[in-house]
């Protein structure tokens, strides 16, 4: 399982970095932003891929009053060890984009 996760990370990481270089429009629907940034390479709404599903994230933070800024920061800066051994890389998003994505994820 760990080899599979490491292999997926090696494949997904360069794709996510390339996706982040595309221009983003602040009026872009958040679902398009999520695709453009590359979130869906490792996450889906209902199913765990390399990282947790968006619904799993929403459930974990449902009663956490500090969830929005915490999740937004992790989207922007990356995280390690929260959902297992595979780290989430930082994303090339502005703080307001990370907040929009976090709001959407937490609403699942």
BALOBA-1460 file (C-alpha; in Angstrom, 3 decimals):
// residues 108
<rec num="1" residu="x" x="0.000" y="0.000" z="0.000"/>
<rec num="2" residu="x" x="2.796" y="2.424" z="0.882"/>
<rec num="3" residu="x" x="4.524" y="1.786" z="-2.455"/>
<rec num="4" residu="x" x="1.289" y="2.495" z="-4.281"/>
<rec num="5" residu="x" x="0.814" y="5.754" z="-2.378"/>
<rec num="6" residu="x" x="4.393" y="6.815" z="-3.074"/>
<rec num="7" residu="x" x="3.982" y="6.013" z="-6.771"/>
<rec num="8" residu="x" x="0.725" y="7.964" z="-6.959"/>
<rec num="9" residu="x" x="2.404" y="10.898" z="-5.218"/>
<rec num="10" residu="x" x="5.251" y="10.844" z="-7.733"/>
<rec num="11" residu="x" x="2.779" y="10.940" z="-10.609"/>
<rec num="12" residu="x" x="0.304" y="13.402" z="-9.118"/>
<rec num="13" residu="x" x="2.803" y="15.953" z="-7.816"/>
<rec num="14" residu="x" x="4.184" y="17.137" z="-11.185"/>
<rec num="15" residu="x" x="0.674" y="17.216" z="-12.651"/>
<rec num="16" residu="x" x="-0.566" y="19.326" z="-9.761"/>
<rec num="17" residu="x" x="2.346" y="21.748" z="-10.081"/>
<rec num="18" residu="x" x="1.715" y="22.132" z="-13.829"/>
<rec num="19" residu="x" x="-2.000" y="22.719" z="-13.235"/>
<rec num="20" residu="x" x="-1.242" y="25.469" z="-10.736"/>
<rec num="21" residu="x" x="0.615" y="27.527" z="-13.344"/>
<rec num="22" residu="x" x="-2.568" y="28.178" z="-15.315"/>
<rec num="23" residu="x" x="-4.229" y="31.572" z="-14.774"/>
<rec num="24" residu="x" x="-7.075" y="31.656" z="-12.261"/>
<rec num="25" residu="x" x="-10.044" y="33.983" z="-12.429"/>
<rec num="26" residu="x" x="-11.503" y="35.193" z="-9.123"/>
<rec num="27" residu="x" x="-14.994" y="34.767" z="-10.602"/>
<rec num="28" residu="x" x="-14.242" y="31.155" z="-11.538"/>
<rec num="29" residu="x" x="-16.602" y="28.639" z="-9.894"/>
<rec num="30" residu="x" x="-14.856" y="26.986" z="-6.966"/>
<rec num="31" residu="x" x="-15.240" y="23.532" z="-8.539"/>
<rec num="32" residu="x" x="-13.252" y="24.738" z="-11.564"/>
<rec num="33" residu="x" x="-10.636" y="26.247" z="-9.260"/>
<rec num="34" residu="x" x="-10.336" y="22.922" z="-7.421"/>
<rec num="35" residu="x" x="-9.780" y="21.120" z="-10.727"/>
<rec num="36" residu="x" x="-7.362" y="23.756" z="-12.008"/>
<rec num="37" residu="x" x="-5.239" y="23.736" z="-8.866"/>
<rec num="38" residu="x" x="-5.039" y="19.935" z="-9.053"/>
<rec num="39" residu="x" x="-6.910" y="19.001" z="-5.854"/>
<rec num="40" residu="x" x="-8.873" y="16.302" z="-7.685"/>
<rec num="41" residu="x" x="-5.687" y="14.433" z="-8.556"/>
<rec num="42" residu="x" x="-5.590" y="13.245" z="-4.946"/>
<rec num="43" residu="x" x="-9.101" y="13.968" z="-3.591"/>
<rec num="44" residu="x" x="-12.692" y="13.279" z="-4.656"/>
<rec num="45" residu="x" x="-15.954" y="14.300" z="-3.041"/>
<rec num="46" residu="x" x="-16.989" y="10.817" z="-1.872"/>
<rec num="47" residu="x" x="-13.964" y="8.576" z="-2.391"/>
<rec num="48" residu="x" x="-10.498" y="8.463" z="-0.907"/>
<rec num="49" residu="x" x="-7.772" y="8.435" z="-3.545"/>
<rec num="50" residu="x" x="-4.318" y="9.423" z="-2.310"/>
<rec num="51" residu="x" x="-5.733" y="11.836" z="0.250"/>
<rec num="52" residu="x" x="-9.024" y="11.854" z="2.118"/>
<rec num="53" residu="x" x="-12.305" y="12.530" z="0.349"/>
<rec num="54" residu="x" x="-13.680" y="16.040" z="0.725"/>
<rec num="55" residu="x" x="-16.532" y="14.567" z="2.772"/>
<rec num="56" residu="x" x="-14.056" y="12.941" z="5.178"/>
<rec num="57" residu="x" x="-12.405" y="16.321" z="5.692"/>
<rec num="58" residu="x" x="-15.777" y="17.985" z="6.315"/>
<rec num="59" residu="x" x="-16.755" y="15.332" z="8.867"/>
<rec num="60" residu="x" x="-13.424" y="15.561" z="10.689"/>
<rec num="61" residu="x" x="-13.733" y="19.330" z="11.126"/>
<rec num="62" residu="x" x="-17.526" y="19.597" z="11.522"/>
<rec num="63" residu="x" x="-17.386" y="20.815" z="15.143"/>
<rec num="64" residu="x" x="-14.104" y="22.733" z="14.911"/>
<rec num="65" residu="x" x="-14.691" y="26.490" z="15.056"/>
<rec num="66" residu="x" x="-11.156" y="27.102" z="13.753"/>
<rec num="67" residu="x" x="-11.495" y="24.691" z="10.831"/>
<rec num="68" residu="x" x="-11.827" y="27.253" z="8.042"/>
<rec num="69" residu="x" x="-8.541" y="29.098" z="8.595"/>
<rec num="70" residu="x" x="-6.751" y="25.853" z="9.495"/>
<rec num="71" residu="x" x="-7.908" y="23.977" z="6.368"/>
<rec num="72" residu="x" x="-7.277" y="27.028" z="4.151"/>
<rec num="73" residu="x" x="-3.722" y="27.288" z="5.482"/>
<rec num="74" residu="x" x="-3.111" y="23.580" z="4.862"/>
<rec num="75" residu="x" x="-4.400" y="23.948" z="1.299"/>
<rec num="76" residu="x" x="-1.999" y="26.804" z="0.707"/>
<rec num="77" residu="x" x="1.056" y="25.590" z="2.635"/>
<rec num="78" residu="x" x="0.581" y="21.815" z="2.528"/>
<rec num="79" residu="x" x="0.474" y="19.409" z="5.456"/>
<rec num="80" residu="x" x="2.038" y="16.216" z="6.688"/>
<rec num="81" residu="x" x="0.906" y="13.456" z="9.019"/>
<rec num="82" residu="x" x="-2.710" y="14.539" z="9.441"/>
<rec num="83" residu="x" x="-4.258" y="11.873" z="7.202"/>
<rec num="84" residu="x" x="-1.441" y="9.334" z="7.133"/>
<rec num="85" residu="x" x="2.094" y="9.166" z="5.848"/>
<rec num="86" residu="x" x="1.570" y="10.788" z="2.459"/>
<rec num="87" residu="x" x="2.103" y="14.540" z="2.680"/>
<rec num="88" residu="x" x="-0.055" y="17.081" z="0.872"/>
<rec num="89" residu="x" x="2.142" y="19.503" z="-1.078"/>
<rec num="90" residu="x" x="1.656" y="23.251" z="-0.878"/>
<rec num="91" residu="x" x="-0.615" y="24.696" z="-3.541"/>
<rec num="92" residu="x" x="0.093" y="27.805" z="-5.566"/>
<rec num="93" residu="x" x="-3.065" y="29.619" z="-4.488"/>
<rec num="94" residu="x" x="-3.684" y="32.989" z="-2.926"/>
<rec num="95" residu="x" x="-5.091" y="33.081" z="0.620"/>
<rec num="96" residu="x" x="-8.550" y="34.056" z="-0.669"/>
<rec num="97" residu="x" x="-8.502" y="31.128" z="-3.136"/>
<rec num="98" residu="x" x="-7.479" y="28.725" z="-0.368"/>
<rec num="99" residu="x" x="-10.339" y="30.098" z="1.752"/>
<rec num="100" residu="x" x="-12.880" y="29.595" z="-1.081"/>
<rec num="101" residu="x" x="-11.708" y="26.005" z="-1.541"/>
<rec num="102" residu="x" x="-11.785" y="25.335" z="2.221"/>
<rec num="103" residu="x" x="-15.314" y="26.729" z="2.516"/>
<rec num="104" residu="x" x="-16.462" y="24.447" z="-0.297"/>
<rec num="105" residu="x" x="-14.756" y="21.378" z="1.165"/>
<rec num="106" residu="x" x="-16.094" y="22.010" z="4.670"/>
<rec num="107" residu="x" x="-19.637" y="22.360" z="3.295"/>
<rec num="108" residu="x" x="-19.662" y="18.803" z="1.923"/>
